[in-house]
């Protein structure tokens, strides 16, 4: 089972969160991208861009923060954080 936890923060408070579960036989990368698509759908967000710093943090810590710099449109929160909480 692959699980990804997503949280939206503003002013050091968590506004929303969700956990996406994926039991498919896809690769880890596909699972992450599919989960991020589902998160953006649930939170009604545009897809964030993976900047080099975001990719580096995700590879190192299995956690990434998407700040306003990662989004094309205006967002009304400080950052979206995703974290892998369980892997096969």
C-alpha positions in Angstrom: 0.0 0.0 0.0 1.3 3.5 -0.9 -0.1 6.4 1.0 0.6 10.1 0.5 -0.5 12.7 3.0 -1.2 16.3 1.7 -1.7 19.3 4.0 -2.5 23.0 3.2 -1.0 25.5 5.7 -1.7 29.2 6.2 -0.2 31.3 9.1 1.3 28.1 10.6 -2.1 26.4 10.8 -3.2 23.4 8.9 -6.4 24.3 7.0 -7.0 21.0 5.1 -5.5 17.6 4.8 -6.2 14.4 3.0 -4.5 11.0 2.6 -4.4 9.3 -0.9 -4.0 5.6 -1.0 -2.8 3.7 -4.1 -2.7 -0.1 -4.3 -1.8 -0.3 -7.9 1.3 -1.9 -9.4 2.5 1.4 -10.9 6.0 2.8 -10.2 6.6 5.1 -7.2 6.9 8.1 -9.5 3.5 7.3 -11.2 1.9 6.8 -7.8 3.2 10.2 -6.6 2.0 12.0 -9.7 -1.4 10.2 -9.6 -1.8 11.1 -5.9 -0.9 14.7 -6.6 -3.5 14.9 -9.4 -6.1 13.6 -6.9 -5.0 16.1 -4.3 -5.3 19.0 -6.7 -8.8 17.7 -7.7 -10.0 17.4 -4.1 -8.5 20.8 -3.1 -9.6 22.5 -6.3 -6.1 23.6 -7.2 -4.1 23.8 -10.4 -1.2 21.4 -10.6 2.0 22.8 -9.0 5.3 22.8 -10.9 8.1 20.6 -9.6 11.0 23.0 -9.2 14.6 21.7 -8.8 14.5 22.4 -5.0 11.2 20.6 -4.7 12.5 17.6 -6.5 15.7 17.5 -4.4 13.7 17.7 -1.1 11.3 15.0 -2.2 14.1 12.6 -3.2 15.9 13.3 0.1 13.0 13.3 2.6 10.0 11.9 0.8 8.4 15.2 1.6 7.9 18.3 -0.5 6.5 21.8 0.0 4.8 23.6 -2.9 4.9 27.4 -2.2 3.3 30.1 -4.3 6.3 30.0 -6.6 5.3 26.5 -7.7 1.8 27.6 -8.8 0.9 29.5 -11.9 -2.3 30.9 -10.4 -2.7 32.9 -7.2 -3.2 30.7 -4.1 -4.8 31.7 -0.8 -2.5 29.7 1.5 1.2 29.6 2.4 2.1 26.2 1.1 0.9 22.7 0.2 3.0 19.9 1.7 3.0 16.3 0.6 4.6 13.5 2.4 4.9 9.7 1.7 3.7 8.0 4.9 3.7 4.4 3.7 5.3 2.5 0.9 5.1 -1.1 -0.3 
